[in-house]
Amino acid sequence: MKPHQLFSISRPVFWFIPVIIFLISFYLAGAEYTPIAIALLFLLTFPFNFILYGLNDIYDYESDKRNARKDALSPKLHDDVFTLSKIFAGIIIITSFLTFNIATILSTITLILIAVIYSVPPLRLKERPPLDSLSNGAAFLAIWFLAASFNNAHVPLTIYFVSLTVVAAHMFTTIPDYQADKKANHKTFATVYGTRAAAFVSSLLLFIVFFFSGITSSLLRYGILAAAVVYFLSGIINKQKASYIIAMLAYLAFVIIASLFFIQQIYIGNSTGL
């Protein structure tokens, strides 16, 4: 397998997600960077994402080859991707053991386990809605706990509410792939409950976070509110192409808002929470 293929499978554009979650949690926990913490942070880029998306590409082959937006992973590469995923998973877990911290080890194992059972049969949570979306929220929590474990920091209830934003975002992203997933007979939230339901339920979750999470950051609060309104309007419009554009814009907004929040925390020196 060529280097550019490895790189492409890992979806570099999405490396930002686990990294920023780790960095924000690590900072709010008041943890100090150690060589192992830095190593685990690095492993959340290419290696972890290769596992996550590589396994997904293997078992999404039937759907992806019917999706004009995606390049299906050649079956000739499936064995290599599976083998490399096992190697990377082993490296990540072994690195966590070097901390001799049970919370770090368990968080890491949980994160890898979620990445595997999300795509790989027989559990394959990706085709068991709403467990598909809930597992994404669980992955967020695993990364948050992983970073917080470096200072054995308490994880407040607010963070559990924030995980619902990840659940909502994943739920919404099942809409753009509705037609391809339907043709491949893949069960997703959108194909099982309908595209409108996916938009409205994701919107409802975001409204719940906005009103009840206790988030004090105006940047985060109004970003969540804006997404809730847009998701709701998308449900009314109910156009697959529009949902794809909205999903991409929502991710771009997440990158900007999360980056600004992290920078704000560092320069203002407010590490009291969200």
ABEGO torsion letter per residue (X at the ends): XBAAAAAAAAGAAAAAAAAAAAAAAAAAAGBBBBAAAAAAAAAABAAAAAAAAAAAAAAAAAAAAABAABBBBBAAAAAAAAAAAAAAAAAAAAAAAAAGBAAAAAAAAAAAAAAAAAABOAAGAAABOAAAAAAAAAAAAAAAAAAAAAAGBBBBAAAAAAAAAAAAAAAAAAAAAAAAAAAAGBBBAAAAAEAAAAAAAAAAAAAAAAAAAGBABAAAAAAAAAAAAAAAAAAAAGBAAAAAAAAAAAAAAAAAAAAAAAAAAAAAGBAAEX
